[in-house]
Amino acid sequence: MSIAAYQQTMAECEDPRRIEYLVFLRITLDLEAHREAGWRSGPLKDALWRNLELWNTLRADLLEEGNALPEALRAGLVSLSFTVERQTRAVLRGEADAGLLVDVNRSVMKGLQGAAQAEPPVLEVVHGA
């Protein structure tokens, strides 16, 4: 299956907010799992780089003209992306731990869950009942 076909299937099968939530969840769980391993830990570095890549991708999307999020929310998330970048560098230098990164990700995850829950529920029609 080509990447385009895979992406199309994902778009048809999942709510984009749910996909974003799951990406944040996987990376955050890795950060939590390796947080105490120390800044020289390979698995921690891997989780840090994936987290930074996620935030850089998010920032690029937020800065696109067609982004439909409210301007204040976009600005706040862009600002958070720079905080994540600075904190990641501090962790990689051994000057901080990944706790702040975990907290930021968890806050975004709560927002993604809240946004998904704020949407009107889909009513299913039961046939033959």
N, C-alpha and C positions, 0 to 999 in steps of 0.2 A: 504494500500500500504506500503510495507516495505521501510525502509530508503534506501537500495541499489537500489530498483526500482525507488524511487523518485529521487535519485541522478543521475541514468542513464537517466531518463526522462529529468532532467534539463540539463544534458550534451548534449543531443540530440537536445534540443530546444533552448538553449541560447549559445551565445558566452561567454566563460569563463571570458573575460575582462568585458563584460556587467554585468555578475553576480557579479564580484568583485566591480564594480562601484556601483551597487545597494546596496550592503552590506555597503560600505563606506558611501553612501548617507543616508541610514536610520540611521546609528549610528551618523553621523555628524549632521543631523537634530535634533536628540535627544540632542546632546551636546549643540547645539545652543539654543534649546528651553528651556533648564534648566540651561544654563550658568550663569544667573544672580540670580539663586535661592539660591546660597550659598553652601559652601562645605558640609554642613550637610544635604542637600536635598537628600532624597531617590531616586527620579528620576534622579538627576544628578549623584549620585553614581552608579546607575544602568548603565547609559550611559557610564560612565568612565570605569567600569569593562568590559562592552561589547567591548568598543574601545580597551582596553588593551588586551583582549582575541583575538580580530581580529589581532592586531599587533604581538602578540606572535605566533599566527598561521602563519602569514605571514613570520615572522622571521624563524620559523622552516622550512617552505617550501623553503625559500631562501638559507638556509644552506644545503639543500639536494644536494647530488652529481649530480643528474640528472636534476637539475634546468637549464632551457635553456636560462634564461636571461643573458645578457652580465655581465661579472664579475664586472665591475665598477658600473653598475646599482644595482646589488645585494648588493655590499658593501655599497653603499649609502643608500639603503633601510634598511639594517640591522642596520646601524648607526642611521637612523631615528627611528627605533623601540626602540632603547635604549633611545633616547631623549624622545619619547612618554612615556616610562616607568618612567623615572625620573620626567617628567612634571606631569604625573598622580599622582605620590606620593605627589608632591608639592600641587596639587589641593586638594587632599584628606586630607592634613594637614592644609588646609586653607591658604597656603602661596602664592598661585597663582590662576588665573582663567583658564578656559578651552580654552581661545582664541588661544593659540599656538597650542593646539591639533586640533582645528577646522581648523586653517590655514594649518597645515601639511596634514590633511585629504583632504582638498580642493585641495591642490597641487597634491596629489596622484590621486585624481579624474580627474583632468585636464590631467594628464599623461595617465591615462587609456582611457580617451576619445580620446586623440591624437593618442594613439597606435591603437585604433580601427578604427579611421578615416584614418590612414596611410595604412591600408590594402587595397588591390585592391577591387574596387566595384564588387559586384556580378551582372552580367547582366542577366535579366530575358528574356526569349524568349516568346513573345506573340503569341499564336497560333490563327489562324483564323483572324488575323487583316489585 
